[in-house]
Amino acid sequence: MTWFSILIAGILTYLTRMTMIALVSRDMLGNKVKAVLEYVPSAVFPAIIFPAVFINDYGSFIEISDPKIYGALVAVIVGYFSRNIIATILAGLISYWFLIFVIFTKYPI
């Protein structure tokens, strides 16, 4: 029964997403709808990233000394100035790894 439920959920998810891609052409959408849909990625991305950076595994906010905050801050600054997604991701990851493997191992909080 569990596998059947997973299979049905997967088929329904696929069909609902595929119909929007296959059946709705760009010509059907008006200019206002297209303009509004351009903001969807920039509205969804922070909603995905915020909990990963500021909330721990137990559902409470993290302390200011957590290296995830500083890695995210470096990524925001690099992203703002470079406008390059790869540079932003690499800068955030490298700064986070540097903090957890170099700084916080020498000077634990």
C-alpha positions as CSV (number, residue, x, y, z in Angstrom):
1,M,0.0,0.0,0.0
2,T,2.9,2.4,0.8
3,W,4.6,1.9,-2.6
4,F,1.2,2.3,-4.4
5,S,0.7,5.6,-2.6
6,I,4.2,6.8,-3.5
7,L,3.7,5.8,-7.1
8,I,0.3,7.6,-7.3
9,A,1.8,10.7,-5.7
10,G,4.7,10.7,-8.2
11,I,2.3,10.3,-11.1
12,L,0.1,13.1,-9.9
13,T,3.0,15.4,-9.3
14,Y,4.5,14.7,-12.7
15,L,1.1,15.3,-14.4
16,T,0.4,18.6,-12.7
17,R,3.8,20.0,-13.5
18,M,3.9,18.6,-17.0
19,T,0.6,20.1,-18.0
20,M,1.8,23.6,-17.2
21,I,4.9,23.0,-19.4
22,A,3.3,21.2,-22.3
23,L,-0.2,22.8,-22.6
24,V,0.4,26.4,-21.7
25,S,2.3,28.3,-24.3
26,R,4.0,31.6,-23.7
27,D,1.6,33.3,-26.1
28,M,-1.4,32.5,-23.9
29,L,0.0,34.5,-21.0
30,G,-0.5,38.2,-21.0
31,N,2.4,40.7,-20.4
32,K,1.3,41.4,-16.8
33,V,1.3,37.7,-16.0
34,K,4.8,37.3,-17.5
35,A,6.0,40.3,-15.5
36,V,4.7,38.8,-12.3
37,L,6.1,35.4,-13.0
38,E,9.6,36.8,-13.4
39,Y,9.6,37.5,-9.6
40,V,8.7,33.9,-8.6
41,P,12.3,32.6,-8.4
42,S,13.5,35.6,-6.3
43,A,10.5,35.1,-3.9
44,V,10.9,31.3,-3.6
45,F,14.7,31.1,-3.2
46,P,14.8,33.0,0.2
47,A,12.0,30.9,1.5
48,I,14.1,27.8,0.9
49,I,17.4,29.2,2.1
50,F,16.3,31.1,5.2
51,P,15.4,28.0,7.3
52,A,18.6,26.2,6.3
53,V,20.7,29.2,7.5
54,F,18.9,30.5,10.5
55,I,17.1,27.5,12.0
56,N,18.8,24.5,13.6
57,D,17.8,20.8,13.5
58,Y,15.5,21.3,16.5
59,G,13.5,24.2,15.0
60,S,14.9,27.0,17.0
61,F,16.9,30.0,15.8
62,I,20.7,29.6,15.8
63,E,23.2,31.8,17.7
64,I,25.1,34.6,16.1
65,S,28.3,32.6,16.4
66,D,27.1,30.0,14.0
67,P,29.4,29.9,10.9
68,K,26.4,29.4,8.6
69,I,25.4,33.0,9.1
70,Y,28.9,34.3,8.1
71,G,29.0,32.0,5.1
72,A,25.6,33.3,4.0
73,L,26.7,36.9,4.5
74,V,29.8,36.4,2.4
75,A,27.6,34.8,-0.3
76,V,25.2,37.7,-0.3
77,I,28.1,40.2,-0.6
78,V,29.8,38.3,-3.4
79,G,26.5,37.7,-5.2
80,Y,25.6,41.4,-5.0
81,F,28.8,42.6,-6.5
82,S,29.6,39.8,-9.0
83,R,26.1,38.9,-10.2
84,N,27.5,35.4,-10.8
85,I,25.7,32.4,-9.3
86,I,28.7,30.1,-9.4
87,A,31.0,32.7,-7.7
88,T,28.3,33.2,-5.1
89,I,27.9,29.5,-4.3
90,L,31.7,28.9,-4.2
91,A,32.4,32.0,-2.0
92,G,29.7,31.0,0.5
93,L,30.8,27.3,0.6
94,I,34.5,28.2,0.9
95,S,34.0,30.8,3.6
96,Y,31.7,28.4,5.5
97,W,34.3,25.5,5.2
98,F,37.1,27.8,6.2
99,L,35.2,28.9,9.3
100,I,34.2,25.4,10.5
101,F,37.5,23.6,9.6
102,V,40.1,26.3,10.4
103,I,38.8,29.0,12.6
104,F,36.4,27.1,14.9
105,T,38.7,24.1,15.3
106,K,41.5,26.4,16.6
107,Y,39.2,28.6,18.7
108,P,36.1,26.7,19.7
109,I,33.3,28.6,21.1
